[in-house]
Amino acid sequence: MAQDPAPPPTPKPDGKAEREARLAAALRANLRKRKAQARAREAPPGPAAKPERQG
């Protein structure tokens, strides 16, 4: 009987590609965080905000 051929070896992940993927994910997370901060600065103060002291 003939033996089944061995499956092809799985290619090792490329270190450069992994690094680029991690960097891209970090950049996306950073951009989301910065956008959230910008929206919070632009939003009108909510009822929890303390009124400015007058006089």
C-alpha positions as CSV (number, residue, x, y, z in Angstrom):
1,M,0.0,0.0,0.0
2,A,1.1,3.5,-0.7
3,Q,1.5,5.9,2.1
4,D,-0.3,9.2,2.1
5,P,2.2,12.0,1.4
6,A,3.1,14.1,4.4
7,P,1.2,17.5,4.5
8,P,3.4,20.4,3.4
9,P,5.1,22.1,6.3
10,T,3.3,25.1,7.6
11,P,5.2,28.2,6.8
12,K,6.7,29.9,9.9
13,P,5.2,33.3,10.5
14,D,7.4,36.1,9.1
15,G,8.8,38.2,11.9
16,K,8.5,41.4,9.8
17,A,4.9,40.7,8.9
18,E,4.1,40.0,12.6
19,R,5.7,43.2,13.7
20,E,3.9,45.2,11.0
21,A,0.6,43.6,12.1
22,R,1.2,44.5,15.8
23,L,2.2,48.0,14.8
24,A,-0.9,48.5,12.7
25,A,-3.1,47.3,15.5
26,A,-1.4,49.6,18.0
27,L,-1.8,52.6,15.6
28,R,-5.5,51.8,15.2
29,A,-6.0,51.6,18.9
30,N,-4.1,54.9,19.4
31,L,-6.2,56.6,16.8
32,R,-9.5,55.4,18.4
33,K,-8.3,56.7,21.8
34,R,-7.3,60.1,20.4
35,K,-10.6,60.5,18.6
36,A,-12.5,59.7,21.7
37,Q,-10.5,62.3,23.6
38,A,-11.1,64.9,20.9
39,R,-14.9,64.1,21.0
40,A,-14.9,64.5,24.8
41,R,-13.2,67.9,24.6
42,E,-15.7,69.1,21.9
43,A,-18.8,67.8,23.7
44,P,-20.7,70.3,25.8
45,P,-20.3,69.7,29.6
46,G,-22.8,67.4,31.0
47,P,-25.0,67.8,34.1
48,A,-22.2,66.3,36.2
49,A,-19.9,69.2,35.3
50,K,-19.5,71.7,38.1
51,P,-20.7,75.2,37.1
52,E,-18.1,77.9,37.0
53,R,-17.9,80.0,40.1
54,Q,-19.1,83.5,39.5
55,G,-18.0,86.5,41.5
